[in-house]
């Protein structure tokens, strides 16, 4: 992933370590196999929407916050960390700001 660390994977690993649990224990609690969890933590794979939901429930964290990290990683994995991606994200930010303002006016 363009030499960028997996923020989502790193975050999930930190949650697991804080709870002093093994991948096997998380696997049993989420019904996601250990090898897949390991790949997610290392940033080699992104979890599916269903896996994100299970992980959020297991760790008792916001599913929305996991989705934000997931979306950011998908963008970087697909388009890379470069000036074009940065400019595109700035444009999306402007468009979302306009959308949010219009939604509040309704």
N, CA, C and O atoms as a Tinker XYZ file with bonds, in Angstrom:
   424  protein
     1  N      0.838000   -1.181000    0.000000    73     2
     2  CA     0.000000    0.000000    0.000000    64     1     3
     3  C      0.881000    1.242000    0.000000    63     2     4     5
     4  O      0.768000    2.080000    0.895000    81     3
     5  N      1.728000    1.365000   -0.959000    73     3     6
     6  CA     2.587000    2.540000   -1.125000    64     5     7
     7  C      3.366000    2.896000    0.131000    63     6     8     9
     8  O      3.479000    4.074000    0.471000    81     7
     9  N      3.899000    1.914000    0.818000    73     7    10
    10  CA     4.723000    2.075000    2.012000    64     9    11
    11  C      4.002000    2.796000    3.156000    63    10    12    13
    12  O      4.649000    3.238000    4.106000    81    11
    13  N      2.689000    2.919000    3.080000    73    11    14
    14  CA     1.924000    3.496000    4.179000    64    13    15
    15  C      1.475000    2.370000    5.092000    63    14    16    17
    16  O      1.083000    1.299000    4.627000    81    15
    17  N      1.531000    2.609000    6.365000    73    15    18
    18  CA     1.064000    1.626000    7.340000    64    17    19
    19  C     -0.457000    1.555000    7.283000    63    18    20    21
    20  O     -1.130000    2.547000    7.005000    81    19
    21  N     -0.973000    0.389000    7.545000    73    19    22
    22  CA    -2.416000    0.217000    7.622000    64    21    23
    23  C     -2.900000    0.787000    8.946000    63    22    24    25
    24  O     -2.678000    0.203000   10.006000    81    23
    25  N     -3.553000    1.918000    8.872000    73    23    26
    26  CA    -4.057000    2.549000   10.092000    64    25    27
    27  C     -5.151000    1.695000   10.728000    63    26    28    29
    28  O     -5.194000    1.548000   11.950000    81    27
    29  N     -6.026000    1.139000    9.911000    73    27    30
    30  CA    -7.090000    0.292000   10.429000    64    29    31
    31  C     -6.503000   -0.963000   11.073000    63    30    32    33
    32  O     -6.859000   -1.317000   12.197000    81    31
    33  N     -5.616000   -1.620000   10.364000    73    31    34
    34  CA    -4.995000   -2.829000   10.894000    64    33    35
    35  C     -4.224000   -2.575000   12.183000    63    34    36    37
    36  O     -4.307000   -3.347000   13.137000    81    35
    37  N     -3.486000   -1.498000   12.190000    73    35    38
    38  CA    -2.711000   -1.129000   13.375000    64    37    39
    39  C     -3.652000   -0.838000   14.551000    63    38    40    41
    40  O     -3.387000   -1.248000   15.681000    81    39
    41  N     -4.742000   -0.134000   14.277000    73    39    42
    42  CA    -5.727000    0.187000   15.302000    64    41    43
    43  C     -6.340000   -1.094000   15.875000    63    42    44    45
    44  O     -6.467000   -1.233000   17.092000    81    43
    45  N     -6.715000   -2.021000   15.005000    73    43    46
    46  CA    -7.300000   -3.278000   15.465000    64    45    47
    47  C     -6.300000   -4.093000   16.276000    63    46    48    49
    48  O     -6.667000   -4.716000   17.273000    81    47
    49  N     -5.050000   -4.092000   15.857000    73    47    50
    50  CA    -4.013000   -4.802000   16.625000    64    49    51
    51  C     -3.853000   -4.178000   18.010000    63    50    52    53
    52  O     -3.725000   -4.891000   19.004000    81    51
    53  N     -3.862000   -2.845000   18.073000    73    51    54
    54  CA    -3.731000   -2.165000   19.365000    64    53    55
    55  C     -4.909000   -2.506000   20.281000    63    54    56    57
    56  O     -4.721000   -2.722000   21.478000    81    55
    57  N     -6.112000   -2.553000   19.726000    73    55    58
    58  CA    -7.279000   -2.926000   20.528000    64    57    59
    59  C     -7.115000   -4.337000   21.093000    63    58    60    61
    60  O     -7.405000   -4.595000   22.261000    81    59
    61  N     -6.648000   -5.232000   20.241000    73    59    62
    62  CA    -6.460000   -6.625000   20.672000    64    61    63
    63  C     -5.398000   -6.711000   21.764000    63    62    64    65
    64  O     -5.588000   -7.411000   22.758000    81    63
    65  N     -4.298000   -6.014000   21.588000    73    63    66
    66  CA    -3.211000   -6.045000   22.563000    64    65    67
    67  C     -3.645000   -5.434000   23.897000    63    66    68    69
    68  O     -3.300000   -5.946000   24.962000    81    67
    69  N     -4.413000   -4.325000   23.831000    73    67    70
    70  CA    -4.911000   -3.696000   25.062000    64    69    71
    71  C     -5.755000   -4.677000   25.864000    63    70    72    73
    72  O     -5.725000   -4.678000   27.095000    81    71
    73  N     -6.490000   -5.493000   25.170000    73    71    74
    74  CA    -7.355000   -6.471000   25.832000    64    73    75
    75  C     -6.607000   -7.756000   26.170000    63    74    76    77
    76  O     -7.158000   -8.678000   26.771000    81    75
    77  N     -5.333000   -7.792000   25.765000    73    75    78
    78  CA    -4.468000   -8.960000   26.003000    64    77    79
    79  C     -5.105000  -10.237000   25.479000    63    78    80    81
    80  O     -5.172000  -11.258000   26.163000    81    79
    81  N     -5.573000  -10.140000   24.234000    73    79    82
    82  CA    -6.198000  -11.291000   23.599000    64    81    83
    83  C     -5.366000  -11.764000   22.420000    63    82    84    85
    84  O     -4.623000  -10.995000   21.810000    81    83
    85  N     -5.506000  -13.032000   22.118000    73    83    86
    86  CA    -4.808000  -13.610000   20.970000    64    85    87
    87  C     -5.705000  -13.491000   19.739000    63    86    88    89
    88  O     -6.902000  -13.226000   19.841000    81    87
    89  N     -5.097000  -13.693000   18.587000    73    87    90
    90  CA    -5.888000  -13.726000   17.355000    64    89    91
    91  C     -6.947000  -14.828000   17.437000    63    90    92    93
    92  O     -8.063000  -14.667000   16.943000    81    91
    93  N     -6.587000  -15.932000   18.058000    73    91    94
    94  CA    -7.524000  -17.048000   18.198000    64    93    95
    95  C     -8.753000  -16.627000   19.006000    63    94    96    97
    96  O     -9.877000  -16.986000   18.657000    81    95
    97  N     -8.544000  -15.877000   20.070000    73    95    98
    98  CA    -9.668000  -15.419000   20.894000    64    97    99
    99  C    -10.560000  -14.452000   20.108000    63    98   100   101
   100  O    -11.787000  -14.526000   20.187000    81    99
   101  N     -9.938000  -13.552000   19.357000    73    99   102
   102  CA   -10.715000  -12.614000   18.537000    64   101   103
   103  C    -11.468000  -13.390000   17.458000    63   102   104   105
   104  O    -12.622000  -13.090000   17.151000    81   103
   105  N    -10.807000  -14.377000   16.896000    73   103   106
   106  CA   -11.429000  -15.206000   15.872000    64   105   107
   107  C    -12.699000  -15.874000   16.401000    63   106   108   109
   108  O    -13.732000  -15.887000   15.731000    81   107
   109  N    -12.607000  -16.421000   17.599000    73   107   110
   110  CA   -13.771000  -17.079000   18.200000    64   109   111
   111  C    -14.893000  -16.074000   18.465000    63   110   112   113
   112  O    -16.071000  -16.402000   18.321000    81   111
   113  N    -14.531000  -14.863000   18.847000    73   111   114
   114  CA   -15.527000  -13.854000   19.179000    64   113   115
   115  C    -16.142000  -13.148000   17.981000    63   114   116   117
   116  O    -17.195000  -12.522000   18.096000    81   115
   117  N    -15.490000  -13.248000   16.840000    73   115   118
   118  CA   -15.978000  -12.542000   15.648000    64   117   119
   119  C    -16.378000  -13.473000   14.508000    63   118   120   121
   120  O    -17.008000  -13.048000   13.539000    81   119
   121  N    -16.010000  -14.732000   14.629000    73   119   122
   122  CA   -16.234000  -15.705000   13.562000    64   121   123
   123  C    -15.493000  -15.308000   12.281000    63   122   124   125
   124  O    -15.975000  -15.517000   11.168000    81   123
   125  N    -14.298000  -14.726000   12.479000    73   123   126
   126  CA   -13.380000  -14.419000   11.370000    64   125   127
   127  C    -12.146000  -15.259000   11.633000    63   126   128   129
   128  O    -11.595000  -15.211000   12.733000    81   127
   129  N    -11.694000  -16.032000   10.647000    73   127   130
   130  CA   -10.575000  -16.928000   10.944000    64   129   131
   131  C     -9.276000  -16.176000   11.247000    63   130   132   133
   132  O     -9.047000  -15.070000   10.758000    81   131
   133  N     -8.448000  -16.802000   12.057000    73   131   134
   134  CA    -7.199000  -16.181000   12.540000    64   133   135
   135  C     -6.280000  -15.706000   11.424000    63   134   136   137
   136  O     -5.754000  -14.596000   11.505000    81   135
   137  N     -6.068000  -16.519000   10.373000    73   135   138
   138  CA    -5.194000  -16.038000    9.300000    64   137   139
   139  C     -5.724000  -14.753000    8.643000    63   138   140   141
   140  O     -4.947000  -13.868000    8.285000    81   139
   141  N     -7.048000  -14.659000    8.489000    73   139   142
   142  CA    -7.632000  -13.447000    7.905000    64   141   143
   143  C     -7.440000  -12.265000    8.851000    63   142   144   145
   144  O     -7.092000  -11.172000    8.406000    81   143
   145  N     -7.659000  -12.468000   10.137000    73   143   146
   146  CA    -7.444000  -11.397000   11.117000    64   145   147
   147  C     -6.007000  -10.911000   11.085000    63   146   148   149
   148  O     -5.745000   -9.712000   11.171000    81   147
   149  N     -5.083000  -11.842000   10.963000    73   147   150
   150  CA    -3.664000  -11.486000   10.898000    64   149   151
   151  C     -3.380000  -10.631000    9.670000    63   150   152   153
   152  O     -2.652000   -9.642000    9.754000    81   151
   153  N     -3.952000  -11.009000    8.530000    73   151   154
   154  CA    -3.756000  -10.230000    7.295000    64   153   155
   155  C     -4.371000   -8.842000    7.424000    63   154   156   157
   156  O     -3.811000   -7.864000    6.930000    81   155
   157  N     -5.512000   -8.757000    8.081000    73   155   158
   158  CA    -6.157000   -7.454000    8.293000    64   157   159
   159  C     -5.269000   -6.589000    9.174000    63   158   160   161
   160  O     -5.050000   -5.416000    8.870000    81   159
   161  N     -4.761000   -7.147000   10.253000    73   159   162
   162  CA    -3.903000   -6.379000   11.159000    64   161   163
   163  C     -2.614000   -5.919000   10.478000    63   162   164   165
   164  O     -2.108000   -4.838000   10.777000    81   163
   165  N     -2.087000   -6.723000    9.575000    73   163   166
   166  CA    -0.851000   -6.358000    8.868000    64   165   167
   167  C     -1.110000   -5.448000    7.670000    63   166   168   169
   168  O     -0.169000   -4.977000    7.030000    81   167
   169  N     -2.381000   -5.201000    7.366000    73   167   170
   170  CA    -2.710000   -4.332000    6.248000    64   169   171
   171  C     -2.638000   -5.013000    4.902000    63   170   172   173
   172  O     -2.625000   -4.346000    3.868000    81   171
   173  N     -2.590000   -6.343000    4.899000    73   171   174
   174  CA    -2.525000   -7.087000    3.640000    64   173   175
   175  C     -3.912000   -7.284000    3.032000    63   174   176   177
   176  O     -4.044000   -7.495000    1.826000    81   175
   177  N     -4.944000   -7.214000    3.875000    73   175   178
   178  CA    -6.325000   -7.356000    3.414000    64   177   179
   179  C     -7.186000   -6.333000    4.135000    63   178   180   181
   180  O     -6.898000   -5.939000    5.265000    81   179
   181  N     -8.234000   -5.918000    3.470000    73   179   182
   182  CA    -9.208000   -5.052000    4.111000    64   181   183
   183  C    -10.411000   -5.908000    4.501000    63   182   184   185
   184  O    -10.815000   -6.790000    3.743000    81   183
   185  N    -10.975000   -5.659000    5.656000    73   183   186
   186  CA   -12.142000   -6.439000    6.054000    64   185   187
   187  C    -13.365000   -6.089000    5.215000    63   186   188   189
   188  O    -13.484000   -4.981000    4.692000    81   187
   189  N    -14.257000   -7.042000    5.098000    73   187   190
   190  CA   -15.534000   -6.791000    4.428000    64   189   191
   191  C    -16.410000   -5.954000    5.367000    63   190   192   193
   192  O    -16.069000   -5.764000    6.534000    81   191
   193  N    -17.507000   -5.471000    4.865000    73   191   194
   194  CA   -18.451000   -4.703000    5.687000    64   193   195
   195  C    -18.953000   -5.543000    6.853000    63   194   196   197
   196  O    -19.066000   -5.055000    7.977000    81   195
   197  N    -19.252000   -6.796000    6.583000    73   195   198
   198  CA   -19.730000   -7.696000    7.642000    64   197   199
   199  C    -18.639000   -7.921000    8.697000    63   198   200   201
   200  O    -18.926000   -7.929000    9.894000    81   199
   201  N    -17.404000   -8.100000    8.258000    73   199   202
   202  CA   -16.296000   -8.279000    9.201000    64   201   203
   203  C    -16.086000   -7.023000   10.035000    63   202   204   205
   204  O    -15.811000   -7.110000   11.232000    81   203
   205  N    -16.213000   -5.851000    9.407000    73   203   206
   206  CA   -16.096000   -4.590000   10.147000    64   205   207
   207  C    -17.150000   -4.522000   11.247000    63   206   208   209
   208  O    -16.865000   -4.132000   12.380000    81   207
   209  N    -18.366000   -4.905000   10.894000    73   207   210
   210  CA   -19.470000   -4.891000   11.859000    64   209   211
   211  C    -19.157000   -5.809000   13.044000    63   210   212   213
   212  O    -19.360000   -5.436000   14.199000    81   211
   213  N    -18.670000   -6.996000   12.747000    73   211   214
   214  CA   -18.339000   -7.964000   13.806000    64   213   215
   215  C    -17.194000   -7.459000   14.687000    63   214   216   217
   216  O    -17.226000   -7.608000   15.908000    81   215
   217  N    -16.188000   -6.863000   14.055000    73   215   218
   218  CA   -15.050000   -6.347000   14.821000    64   217   219
   219  C    -15.472000   -5.189000   15.718000    63   218   220   221
   220  O    -15.039000   -5.104000   16.867000    81   219
   221  N    -16.312000   -4.300000   15.203000    73   219   222
   222  CA   -16.797000   -3.176000   16.001000    64   221   223
   223  C    -17.569000   -3.682000   17.218000    63   222   224   225
   224  O    -17.390000   -3.188000   18.331000    81   223
   225  N    -18.418000   -4.662000   16.994000    73   223   226
   226  CA   -19.215000   -5.227000   18.090000    64   225   227
   227  C    -18.307000   -5.905000   19.109000    63   226   228   229
   228  O    -18.468000   -5.709000   20.314000    81   227
   229  N    -17.356000   -6.699000   18.633000    73   227   230
   230  CA   -16.456000   -7.435000   19.518000    64   229   231
   231  C    -15.632000   -6.482000   20.386000    63   230   232   233
   232  O    -15.507000   -6.679000   21.594000    81   231
   233  N    -15.075000   -5.454000   19.756000    73   231   234
   234  CA   -14.211000   -4.512000   20.488000    64   233   235
   235  C    -14.997000   -3.384000   21.171000    63   234   236   237
   236  O    -14.433000   -2.566000   21.898000    81   235
   237  N    -16.313000   -3.361000   20.919000    73   235   238
   238  CA   -17.175000   -2.312000   21.493000    64   237   239
   239  C    -16.682000   -0.912000   21.105000    63   238   240   241
   240  O    -16.517000   -0.023000   21.941000    81   239
   241  N    -16.458000   -0.764000   19.794000    73   239   242
   242  CA   -16.060000    0.532000   19.242000    64   241   243
   243  C    -17.077000    0.921000   18.173000    63   242   244   245
   244  O    -17.865000    0.091000   17.718000    81   243
   245  N    -17.049000    2.159000   17.789000    73   243   246
   246  CA   -17.968000    2.678000   16.788000    64   245   247
   247  C    -17.721000    2.023000   15.424000    63   246   248   249
   248  O    -16.607000    2.033000   14.900000    81   247
   249  N    -18.780000    1.463000   14.876000    73   247   250
   250  CA   -18.682000    0.897000   13.526000    64   249   251
   251  C    -18.367000    1.999000   12.522000    63   250   252   253
   252  O    -17.618000    1.787000   11.568000    81   251
   253  N    -18.944000    3.175000   12.744000    73   251   254
   254  CA   -18.705000    4.312000   11.844000    64   253   255
   255  C    -17.225000    4.690000   11.811000    63   254   256   257
   256  O    -16.691000    4.991000   10.744000    81   255
   257  N    -16.561000    4.680000   12.959000    73   255   258
   258  CA   -15.130000    5.039000   12.974000    64   257   259
   259  C    -14.297000    4.005000   12.225000    63   258   260   261
   260  O    -13.321000    4.355000   11.560000    81   259
   261  N    -14.676000    2.737000   12.330000    73   259   262
   262  CA   -13.958000    1.706000   11.565000    64   261   263
   263  C    -14.209000    1.877000   10.072000    63   262   264   265
   264  O    -13.310000    1.665000    9.259000    81   263
   265  N    -15.439000    2.262000    9.712000    73   263   266
   266  CA   -15.757000    2.470000    8.292000    64   265   267
   267  C    -14.965000    3.639000    7.714000    63   266   268   269
   268  O    -14.554000    3.598000    6.554000    81   267
   269  N    -14.750000    4.679000    8.515000    73   267   270
   270  CA   -13.970000    5.833000    8.047000    64   269   271
   271  C    -12.538000    5.392000    7.741000    63   270   272   273
   272  O    -11.998000    5.708000    6.680000    81   271
   273  N    -11.929000    4.663000    8.672000    73   271   274
   274  CA   -10.554000    4.176000    8.444000    64   273   275
   275  C    -10.513000    3.237000    7.236000    63   274   276   277
   276  O     -9.577000    3.283000    6.437000    81   275
   277  N    -11.529000    2.391000    7.111000    73   275   278
   278  CA   -11.623000    1.441000    6.002000    64   277   279
   279  C    -11.700000    2.175000    4.666000    63   278   280   281
   280  O    -11.000000    1.829000    3.713000    81   279
   281  N    -12.560000    3.193000    4.610000    73   279   282
   282  CA   -12.733000    3.962000    3.378000    64   281   283
   283  C    -11.437000    4.674000    2.997000    63   282   284   285
   284  O    -11.051000    4.676000    1.828000    81   283
   285  N    -10.774000    5.271000    3.964000    73   283   286
   286  CA    -9.509000    5.962000    3.700000    64   285   287
   287  C     -8.476000    4.993000    3.128000    63   286   288   289
   288  O     -7.758000    5.325000    2.185000    81   287
   289  N     -8.409000    3.807000    3.700000    73   287   290
   290  CA    -7.435000    2.829000    3.200000    64   289   291
   291  C     -7.778000    2.331000    1.807000    63   290   292   293
   292  O     -6.887000    2.084000    0.995000    81   291
   293  N     -9.070000    2.181000    1.528000    73   291   294
   294  CA    -9.480000    1.769000    0.185000    64   293   295
   295  C     -9.043000    2.806000   -0.848000    63   294   296   297
   296  O     -8.560000    2.460000   -1.926000    81   295
   297  N     -9.220000    4.067000   -0.507000    73   295   298
   298  CA    -8.825000    5.145000   -1.420000    64   297   299
   299  C     -7.320000    5.096000   -1.661000    63   298   300   301
   300  O     -6.869000    5.149000   -2.806000    81   299
   301  N     -6.549000    4.997000   -0.590000    73   299   302
   302  CA    -5.089000    4.980000   -0.735000    64   301   303
   303  C     -4.602000    3.740000   -1.467000    63   302   304   305
   304  O     -3.673000    3.807000   -2.271000    81   303
   305  N     -5.237000    2.603000   -1.181000    73   303   306
   306  CA    -4.833000    1.364000   -1.842000    64   305   307
   307  C     -5.125000    1.444000   -3.343000    63   306   308   309
   308  O     -4.324000    0.998000   -4.165000    81   307
   309  N     -6.272000    2.013000   -3.684000    73   307   310
   310  CA    -6.687000    2.096000   -5.084000    64   309   311
   311  C     -5.907000    3.157000   -5.862000    63   310   312   313
   312  O     -5.491000    2.923000   -6.997000    81   311
   313  N     -5.714000    4.324000   -5.245000    73   311   314
   314  CA    -5.166000    5.458000   -5.992000    64   313   315
   315  C     -3.770000    5.894000   -5.562000    63   314   316   317
   316  O     -3.131000    6.686000   -6.255000    81   315
   317  N     -3.295000    5.392000   -4.440000    73   315   318
   318  CA    -1.953000    5.732000   -3.979000    64   317   319
   319  C     -1.900000    7.061000   -3.246000    63   318   320   321
   320  O     -2.829000    7.867000   -3.300000    81   319
   321  N     -0.798000    7.258000   -2.570000    73   319   322
   322  CA    -0.571000    8.510000   -1.845000    64   321   323
   323  C      0.234000    9.423000   -2.761000    63   322   324   325
   324  O      1.456000    9.309000   -2.856000    81   323
   325  N     -0.464000   10.322000   -3.428000    73   323   326
   326  CA     0.206000   11.213000   -4.361000    64   325   327
   327  C     -0.591000   12.512000   -4.474000    63   326   328   329
   328  O     -1.653000   12.652000   -3.868000    81   327
   329  N     -0.081000   13.437000   -5.238000    73   327   330
   330  CA    -0.695000   14.757000   -5.373000    64   329   331
   331  C     -2.096000   14.682000   -5.982000    63   330   332   333
   332  O     -2.994000   15.415000   -5.566000    81   331
   333  N     -2.283000   13.811000   -6.952000    73   331   334
   334  CA    -3.587000   13.686000   -7.589000    64   333   335
   335  C     -4.637000   13.191000   -6.593000    63   334   336   337
   336  O     -5.750000   13.715000   -6.551000    81   335
   337  N     -4.286000   12.189000   -5.798000    73   335   338
   338  CA    -5.209000   11.686000   -4.790000    64   337   339
   339  C     -5.529000   12.777000   -3.774000    63   338   340   341
   340  O     -6.683000   12.956000   -3.387000    81   339
   341  N     -4.516000   13.493000   -3.353000    73   339   342
   342  CA    -4.719000   14.592000   -2.405000    64   341   343
   343  C     -5.684000   15.632000   -2.983000    63   342   344   345
   344  O     -6.626000   16.052000   -2.311000    81   343
   345  N     -5.443000   16.041000   -4.224000    73   343   346
   346  CA    -6.312000   17.031000   -4.863000    64   345   347
   347  C     -7.744000   16.515000   -5.001000    63   346   348   349
   348  O     -8.702000   17.262000   -4.805000    81   347
   349  N     -7.879000   15.236000   -5.340000    73   347   350
   350  CA    -9.212000   14.645000   -5.482000    64   349   351
   351  C     -9.943000   14.632000   -4.139000    63   350   352   353
   352  O    -11.143000   14.900000   -4.081000    81   351
   353  N     -9.236000   14.327000   -3.080000    73   351   354
   354  CA    -9.850000   14.309000   -1.751000    64   353   355
   355  C    -10.256000   15.712000   -1.338000    63   354   356   357
   356  O    -11.295000   15.895000   -0.704000    81   355
   357  N     -9.453000   16.697000   -1.689000    73   355   358
   358  CA    -9.819000   18.088000   -1.399000    64   357   359
   359  C    -11.105000   18.465000   -2.135000    63   358   360   361
   360  O    -11.979000   19.122000   -1.570000    81   359
   361  N    -11.216000   18.047000   -3.393000    73   359   362
   362  CA   -12.410000   18.319000   -4.187000    64   361   363
   363  C    -13.636000   17.640000   -3.571000    63   362   364   365
   364  O    -14.697000   18.254000   -3.459000    81   363
   365  N    -13.489000   16.388000   -3.176000    73   363   366
   366  CA   -14.586000   15.663000   -2.530000    64   365   367
   367  C    -14.983000   16.374000   -1.241000    63   366   368   369
   368  O    -16.171000   16.496000   -0.941000    81   367
   369  N    -14.011000   16.836000   -0.486000    73   367   370
   370  CA   -14.287000   17.561000    0.749000    64   369   371
   371  C    -15.126000   18.814000    0.476000    63   370   372   373
   372  O    -16.084000   19.094000    1.197000    81   371
   373  N    -14.762000   19.554000   -0.556000    73   371   374
   374  CA   -15.527000   20.745000   -0.925000    64   373   375
   375  C    -16.961000   20.372000   -1.313000    63   374   376   377
   376  O    -17.915000   21.040000   -0.913000    81   375
   377  N    -17.099000   19.302000   -2.093000    73   375   378
   378  CA   -18.424000   18.874000   -2.534000    64   377   379
   379  C    -19.266000   18.395000   -1.345000    63   378   380   381
   380  O    -20.466000   18.662000   -1.290000    81   379
   381  N    -18.652000   17.699000   -0.410000    73   379   382
   382  CA   -19.381000   17.231000    0.765000    64   381   383
   383  C    -19.779000   18.385000    1.671000    63   382   384   385
   384  O    -20.846000   18.356000    2.285000    81   383
   385  N    -18.929000   19.398000    1.756000    73   383   386
   386  CA   -19.260000   20.581000    2.549000    64   385   387
   387  C    -20.484000   21.274000    1.964000    63   386   388   389
   388  O    -21.379000   21.687000    2.702000    81   387
   389  N    -20.525000   21.402000    0.649000    73   387   390
   390  CA   -21.678000   21.994000   -0.031000    64   389   391
   391  C    -22.924000   21.143000    0.217000    63   390   392   393
   392  O    -23.996000   21.676000    0.501000    81   391
   393  N    -22.784000   19.841000    0.112000    73   391   394
   394  CA   -23.896000   18.919000    0.347000    64   393   395
   395  C    -24.434000   19.065000    1.771000    63   394   396   397
   396  O    -25.645000   19.127000    1.980000    81   395
   397  N    -23.527000   19.120000    2.745000    73   395   398
   398  CA   -23.927000   19.241000    4.150000    64   397   399
   399  C    -24.677000   20.557000    4.396000    63   398   400   401
   400  O    -25.667000   20.587000    5.126000    81   399
   401  N    -24.203000   21.625000    3.789000    73   399   402
   402  CA   -24.872000   22.934000    3.958000    64   401   403
   403  C    -26.279000   22.885000    3.381000    63   402   404   405
   404  O    -27.222000   23.389000    3.991000    81   403
   405  N    -26.423000   22.279000    2.202000    73   403   406
   406  CA   -27.738000   22.193000    1.556000    64   405   407
   407  C    -28.684000   21.302000    2.378000    63   406   408   409
   408  O    -29.883000   21.570000    2.461000    81   407
   409  N    -28.143000   20.264000    2.970000    73   407   410
   410  CA   -28.969000   19.370000    3.774000    64   409   411
   411  C    -29.489000   20.064000    5.012000    63   410   412   413
   412  O    -30.618000   19.807000    5.430000    81   411
   413  N    -28.693000   20.939000    5.610000    73   411   414
   414  CA   -29.104000   21.678000    6.805000    64   413   415
   415  C    -30.198000   22.696000    6.481000    63   414   416   417
   416  O    -31.044000   22.993000    7.324000    81   415
   417  N    -30.179000   23.224000    5.263000    73   415   418
   418  CA   -31.153000   24.237000    4.865000    64   417   419
   419  C    -32.542000   23.639000    4.652000    63   418   420   421
   420  O    -33.537000   24.359000    4.721000    81   419
   421  N    -32.622000   22.365000    4.402000    73   419   422
   422  CA   -33.913000   21.715000    4.107000    64   421   423
   423  C    -34.774000   21.571000    5.336000    63   422   424
   424  O    -35.885000   21.047000    5.255000    81   423
